[in-house]
Amino acid sequence: MSRSFVPPERMLLGPGPSDIHPRVLAAMARPTLGHLDPAFVAMMDDLKELLRGAFRTRNAMTLPLSGPGSAGMEACVVNLVELGDEVIVCENGVFGGRLRENVERAGGVAIPVRDEWGRAVDPGKVEEALAAHPKAKAVAFVHAETSTGALSDARTLCEIARRRGCLTIVDTVTSLAGVPVEVDAWGIDATYSGSQKCLSCTPGLSPASFSDRALEVVRARKRKVQSWLLDLSLLAAYWDEGHKRTYHHTAPIHPLYGLHEALVLLEEEGLEASWARHRRHHLALRAGIEAMGLSLAVPENERLPELNVVRIPEGVDDAAVRKILLEEHAIEIGAGLGALAGKVWRVGLMGHSSRAHKVYRFLGALEASLACVGARIERGVAVEEARRALSE
């Protein structure tokens, strides 16, 4: 006879999902409403306004898409890219590669601009690609590459694209609420994020925002958007305050309750305060990691503070350490992907996981786990160095 599933308690310090705030969990247990109930529709409008604050935009078409960040990626591409359109796609990790594949599946011609994994996108290479492809319709890039922990200069990349008359498609899955994201000030045309990273919400929603310029491109399409579910012209009839709400799909009621509460929490903390908190805890983690004799893989001026990529000491078994952390300390961290597999650990300090006591607990557990596998590290200093860094 089947039994109810009761998951073990973990501290989630991987690349996502992050720990969910208790208030978000409580919000998702509230009574169910119909997705066209007037009370639910009022919550939708408030949720959109809260999202505009998080994205720093006044875009009317700012909404949570039903699906993970990958759905947001696909929505941006399939709405803006048509058969034969040239798109400059920046690849400096796994998710840049997924952007390229989405462009190709939509019938576009992807012009790759590649950088080393663990490094930011090189604006000079983007300039060169645009000069070589003057008919390019858009520039697509990942602001915060989750697979490598590299943070690119989104402001500069958007300026370059705008000078050439190109649209911008920007992945902010891991950057939203963790580092500055300025949709209006930077001129981002289409962006998507994830609910499960720095927003401390459940996985399964993709906050997204589209500029008026992007919506004009959608309205001027020669063919229908190939995805019915993600067609912005259809979604607008359900999400746009200016319309009489028309049924499109059954919205994920309870995850939307959770996202609303997560955005209320963000508003209460303050967006700049959230950015500063993620930065402080990154610096504390870095101090502890370096005190042990370990190092971070990404150059300091290109590091993403909410996703720390730690080099694995020579001779240490990646999987063995992660297994000890999970089974003995109930802590999850991420493995390296692609070219970085077996070479790094990905340690996320995102949203509710970005807390001082979690930094201390992780550093103590990592030190104990490395000692179990015989790694040569400095012992008994990591937590104290982290405390010192936070006190400063």
C-alpha positions, 0 to 999 in steps of 0.5 A: 500500500502506498504511503504519503511522501515526506521529504527529508529536510535539506539545506539547499545550497546548490544552483537551485532550487533555493530554500523556500521562505516559510511565509511562501510555503504558508501562502501556498497552503491558502484556499484555492480560488478559480483562476478567473475569480475576481479576488484572484484576478486582483491578486494577479494585478498586484503580482504584476506590479510587484514584478515590475518593481523587482525588474525595475521596469514599467513594462505593461507586459510583465508577468509570471509565465506558467513553467520554469525558467526554460519556459521563459527562455522559450517564450522570449525566443519563439515570440521574437524570432521568425524563420531566417532571423539572425540572432547573435547568441553569446555562449559562455556556459550551458545556458547560453548553449540552450539559448542558441538551441532555442533560436535554431528550433524557432527557425532563426540563424544563431550567430554564436559568440563564444567565451571561455566557461567561467568568464563573462561575455566579452563585449568586444566580441559582440561588437565584432559579430554585429559588425559582421552581421548588420542584419542581425535582429537580436542579441541574446545572452545570459546575465548570470551564467548558472553553470559557471558563476560568471556575471556579464556586463548586461548594461554594456551588452544592451548598449551595444545592441541598441546602437545597432538597432537590435532587440535584446533577449536577456536571461536573468534566471539567477540574477533577479533580486540577487544583483542589479537588474535594470530592465528600463535603464539598460533598455532590455527588450525581453527578459525571463527569470526563475521563481526558485532562485533569489526569490525563494519561491517554489520552482515552476514559474518564470517571471518575464518582462517585454518592452513595447518595442518587443511587443511591436515585433510580436504584433508584426510577425508574418506567422503565428508564434509556434507555441500556443501556450507561450504566445504573448498575444494570447497570454495578454488577453488573460494577464493584461489589466486593460482587457476583460480577462479571457480564459487561456490556460488554468493558471498554477494558483498556489505557486502564484500565491507563493510568488506573490508572497515572495515578492511581498517579502522582497518589497519589505526587505528592499531590492537594494538591501537584497542585493547587498545581503547576497554580496555580504554573504558571498564575501563571507563564504569567500573568506572561509573558502580561502582560509581553508586553502581553496579558491573560487574559479571565476575572476573576482570582477566577473563573479556572481555573488549568489552562485559561488564556483569553488575549485575542487582540490587536486586528488579529491573525489567530487561526488564523494564529498557531495555525498558526505555533505548530503548524507551526513550534513543534509546539505546539497551543493551542485556539481560542475557541468560540461567543461567544468564537470569534476573540477568545481562545486557550485555553491548557491547562496540565493534568496532564503539560502543567503543567510549568515548561519547557513554560510557558517554551517556549510563551511563547517560541514565542508571542512569536515567532509574534506577531512573525511576524504583526506584533503589537505586543507587548513582546519578550524579557521574557515568559520572564524574568517567568515564571521570576521568578514561579515563583521567588517 
